[in-house]
Amino acid sequence: MGVVESTKMRVRRAEQAVELPLGQIIAGDCIEAMRSLPDACVDMIFADPPYNLQLGGDLNRPDGSHVDAVTDHWDKFDDFASYDRFTIAWLTEARRVLKRDGSLWVIGSYHNIFRVGAAMQDLGFWLLNDIVWRKANPMPNFRGTRFTNAHETLIWASMGEKARYTFNYRAMKTLNDELQMRSDWVLPICGGPERLRKDGAKVHPTQKPEALLYRVMLATTNKGDVVLDPFFGTGTTGAVAKRLGRQWIGCEREADYSKAAMERIEMALPLDESALVTMQSAKTAPKVAFGTLVETGLLAPGTRLFDRKHKFKASVRADGSLISGTQTGSIHKLGAVLQQAPSCNGWTFWHVEQGGELKPIDDLRQTYLLATEP
C-alpha cells in the first residue's frame, strides 16, 4: 500500500475523527477493505468488478496464435449463486460508504451486468442511465459463432429515487461540441503507450482506457471530490482522478496490480488549476467532437491554441472548452466571439504548435479518425 498524495481528509464517524486513506490503495479483498472506511465518506464509486466470463479453454485466432483473455483466478466463481452473493456483499458496502448525494458507476459485459443491475435495484439504488461503451476497435469473433462483441455496458445510479446527485450537464455538452451527450459512447479500447506491459505481456487483461474514466469523472464529480474504486487494478481511476483534481481511494488484492498502479499514478501530471475550470452555463457537430481529442489525450488540457496569424490565443480546458482572457466557449463559439464574426469553424481557425510549426487542430481530428477506423 502506497501514498501518492499526502493530503488526507478528516470526516466524522461515531463522533470521532477518522482519516480517509486518500491517495492510497487498501490491500486485500474489496469487501473487507471497504469495511475499514467510515459511513458516507465518498462522493462517487467507479466499479469494474469481475465479469464472471465462464471461459472454457483457450481462445485462438484462425492462424493458431493465442488470444489474451481473462483466465485469472479472480474471475472464477463456482456458479451464479456464488457470484450473486459476492455482488450483493460488495454493493452493500459500496452503499454504506457512499454519501447520500453520491453516485455509483458499474461497468460490465453481458455475462454479468444484468445480474449486477438487478442487485443494485434490490439494494435501493436508483438507475439513472445505462451507458453503452461502443468500442471503436473491438476484438473480432474469431470462431465466427456469434456477433462481434463490440460494446460494454455501464450503469450509473444514485442512492435513491429522490436522492440528489452530481451531473455536470454543461461540461458534457461542451465536451460534445454543444450537443447533448448521448448514452452511447464511442471510444477506443486501451492500447498503445497507455496499455501497461511487462516483458511484452499485458499487466492487466481488462485495463480500461483513461478516456472512459475521464468522461465519467468529469460528468459526475467535482474538483476535490473523493472517488473510490473497489477493483482498482492498474489504477486508471487513480491516474484520471489525479489529472482532474479529484481525490481517490483504491482497493486491490493483487500486489502486482497495486505496484503497477502506484508507479503509473506517480507519473500522472495533475492539470493546471485554470484548465480544471469547466463550462457552467451553441452548432454543427463534426464526426469527432473536440472534447474527444481532449479526453483521449491527443490534446492535453492547458494546451495553448492560436489562429494562423498568432493574433488570437486561447487555452484548452478539461471539458473541451477554451478560455481567452475572460472569454470562454467552444472552439467555434470562442473563435467567433474573438473575431466579432457571426460564426467560426473552430477546426480550421485554431492551430496548435507542433514541431516548431502551427498546425490546425483538424489535423489531430484526422489522426484520431485514422487511429480508430475499423
N, C-alpha and C positions, 0 to 999 in steps of 0.2 A: 504494500500500500504506500503510495507516494503523495506528496503535496506539490501542486503546481502553483497555486496562488495562496499566499499566506493569510489573506483576509478571511475571517470567519464571522458568521452572523450569529447573534445571540437571540434565542427565542425562549418563550416561557412554556413550561410544561409542569403541571402539578406545583406551581408557584416556585419552581426552581429554574435557575438559568441553565440552559442546555446549549452547547456549542454544536452547530451543524458542521459536518466534515466537508466543507466546501473545497472544491479543487482536489478531492481525494477519491480513490477507488476503495470501497469497502470490500475486503476479500471474503470469499465464501459464497454459499448459497444465497440467492437473491431474497428469499423469503426471510431467512434469519437476518440478513443484512438490513433489510427494511425495518425489521422489528427493533433495531438499535436506534432508529430515528424517532423523534417525537411526533405527536399528532399534528396534523395540519401545518406542515412546515415547508412544503414545496409548492411552487406555482404551476408547474407543468411536468408531466411524466411522458417520456417517449419510450415505448417498449417494443423491442424486436425479439419476441420470445422464440424458443424452438418451434419449428413448423410441424414437427412430427411427420416427416415426409414418408416414412414407411418404405424406404427404398429397399428393393430386394436385389442383391448382387451388384456387380459393377456395370457402369454405363460406358459404352464405347461408341466412337464415331464410325461412320461407314468404312474409313480407312484402317480401322482397328485401334486407333490411338485412344487412350483413356480420357474420359471426361471427368474433371474435378466436380465432385458432388458432395452433399452433406452426408457424410457417413460417420460423423463423430459421435462419441458416446452420449454427449449432452442432448442429442436429438432423438434418442431412442427411449420409447415408452412401451410397457408391456401390452397395453390396449388403450382404447379410447377412454375408458373409465379412469385409468391412472392419469392420463393426460388431462382429463377434466378436473380431477382433484388438484393437480398441480396448478392448473389455470385459476381455479377458484381461490386457492391459497395465496398466490401472488397478487391477484386482483384485490383480494380483501385487504392486504397490507397496503397496496397502492392507494386504495380508497381512504384508508386511515391517515396516511401521511400527506395526502393532497389537501390544500386549503379549500375552503368552501367555494371560492370563486376560481378554483384551478380547473385544469382540463387534462384529459388523458388521450394520448395517441397510441394506437397499437397497429403494427404492420404484420401482415401475414399473407399466405397463399391460400388456394382453395383447399389445401389439406387441413387447415386449422382455423381460418379466420371466422367461419360461420359458428363454430363451437365457442370461440372466444367472444364473439359478438353477443351470443345468447347469454353467456355467463355475465357479461357486463350489464346487460339489461336486468338479469335476475338480481344482481347486487345493487341496483339502483342508479347506475349511470344512465344518462340521457344521451342518446346518439344524435350528434349534430350533423355529421356528414360521413359518408363513406367515399373515400378518395381512390380513384383508380390511377395508380402509377403505371403508365404505359411506357415500357422500355423502348427507347429509340433503337437499341441494338441487342435484341434478345437472343438467347441461345436457341438454335433451331431444334426441332424434334427429330433426333437422329434416327429413331426407329420407324418414323412415319406412321405411327399408330394413333396419333391424336393431333389436335390443333397445336400449333406452336404456342407455348405458354409465354405470352408477351407482356403480362402485367402482374402486379401485386396489388393488394387492397389495404388501405389504411382506414381505420375507424377513428374518428375524432368525437370525443364525448365530454360532456360537462358532468358535474356532480349530481344533477337532478333536473327535472323539467323546468323548474322555476329558478335554477341557480344562475348567478351571473358568471360570465367568463370573458376572457380577453379575445377579441378578434380585431386585428388591425386592417380593417376593410380598405382604407385609403392606401395604405402601403401595398396591399396586394393588387389593387387596381393600377397603381403606378408601376409596379413591377411588371405588369402585363400590358404595358403601353396603353393605359387608360381604358382598358376593357375589364369588366368584372372577371375575377379569377374563377375559372370553372373547376368542377370536381374531377376532371380528367387531366392529369399532368403528364406531359411527355418529357422525360429526362433520360439520358443515357445511364446504363449501369456503370458501376465503379470500374475504372480501368486506367491505363496509362500510369503516369507517375503517382497518382493518388492511391492506386492499389498497392497495399503493403505486401512486400515479398521478402522471403528469407531463403537464401540458397536456391533462388529461382522458383520457389513454390509460394502459393498464396499463404499469408499468415492466418487469414480467416476466410472460410469459404463463402460467407454471405455478407461481406463488408458492404455497407450502404454508401451511395455517393453523397458527398457533402452537400451537393445542390439540393437534395431531397430534404435534409435536415435544415438547411438554410431557409427554405421556404416555410417549413413547419414552424420553425422558431420565430422567424420574422412575423409570421401571421398571428401567432397565438401567445407570444410573450413580449415583455417589455424589458428595456435595459435594466440590469440589476436583478431580474427575476431568477429564482432558483429552479433549475431543470434537473430532474432525476432520471437516470437511465438504469433500470434494474438488470439489463442484459447488455452491459457496456461494451463487450467485445474489444475491438481495437480502437475505440474511442472517437468515433465520428461525432457523436453528440458533444463530447467534451471539446473537441477541436473547433466545431462550429460555434459552440457557446462562448468560447474564449474570443473568437473573432468578432462576435456580435455583442460583446459586453454583458453576457449573461453569466450567472454563477452555475456551477454544475456539481453533481454528485453521481458517482457511478457505483454499480455493484457488479462484481465479476469473480467467478470461482476459478477460472483458468489463469494460472500465473503467467504463461507465455503471452496471452492476450493483454493482460494488465501491463506487462513490461513494454510491449509494443505500443500500447495506448499512451502511456506516460511519455515515452520518447517522442511520439507524434505530437502530443499536445504541447510539450515543451518547445517545439519548433514552430507552433502556430503563432502567428502575429496578430495581436488584437488590432481592431480598426481604430483610426483616429476618431476622437470624440465628435468632430464635425460630420464625419461620414456616417455616424450612427444615428443622427437625427433623420427621421423619416417623414414623409408627407402626412400631414394631419387633416387636411381639408377634403379639352379633353379629347388624331382621331382615327385615322386609318391604322389598322393593325397589320404589320408585316407578318410573314410566316414565322419569324422568330422575334419574340419580344425582347426589347433591350435588356430587361431585367434578367433574361435567361443568360446573357453574356456575363452579368454580374454574379449570379448565383452559381454558375459553373466555373468561375474563376478566370475566364478569358479577359475580363476587365475588372480589376480589383477596386472596391470602394476606396475613395481618396485619390484615384487617378485624375490627373488634370486633362481636360479636353480643350481644344482650340478650334476656331474657324480657320479656314485655309490661309487667311492673311494675318493671323495672330491678333486680330482686332478684339475679339471676344475670347473669354476663357471661363471655364466652369469646372467644378469638381463633382465626381460621381459619388452618390450616397448609397447606403446599404440596400435601399429598396428600389434602386434603379432610377431615382430622381436625380436631378442636377441642382447645384447651387452656384450662383454667381453673385457675389456681394450679398445683397438682401433679397435677391430674386431666386425663386425656386420653381421647379416644374419638370415635366418630362423632357426628353431630348427634343421633341417637336415644339412643345409649348414655350420652353425657355428660349429656344432659338428664335422663335417668332417675336417674343417679347423684347429680346435684346436688339433685334433688328428693326423693331417697331413695324413689323410686317404682319399681314393677316394670317399667314401660315408659314410653316417651315418644314422641310423634310430633314429631320434631325440626323438620319442615317448618312446623308451626304454633306450636311453642314458641319457636323462636329468631326474633329480629327484627333488622333492620339499620336504622340511621338513614339516611334519605334525605330531603332537602329539609326538614330540621328535624322530621321525624316518624318514628316507628317503624313499619316495615312487615315483615310476616312474610316469611321467605325463600321461602316458597311463591310469593310474587308474582314473584320472579326466575325460578323454575321455569316459571311460566306465560309469562313474557316469552320465555324460551328456546324453549318449545314453539311459540309464535306465530311466532317468527323462523325456525324450521326446518321448519315444516309444509310439505308439498309444495303 
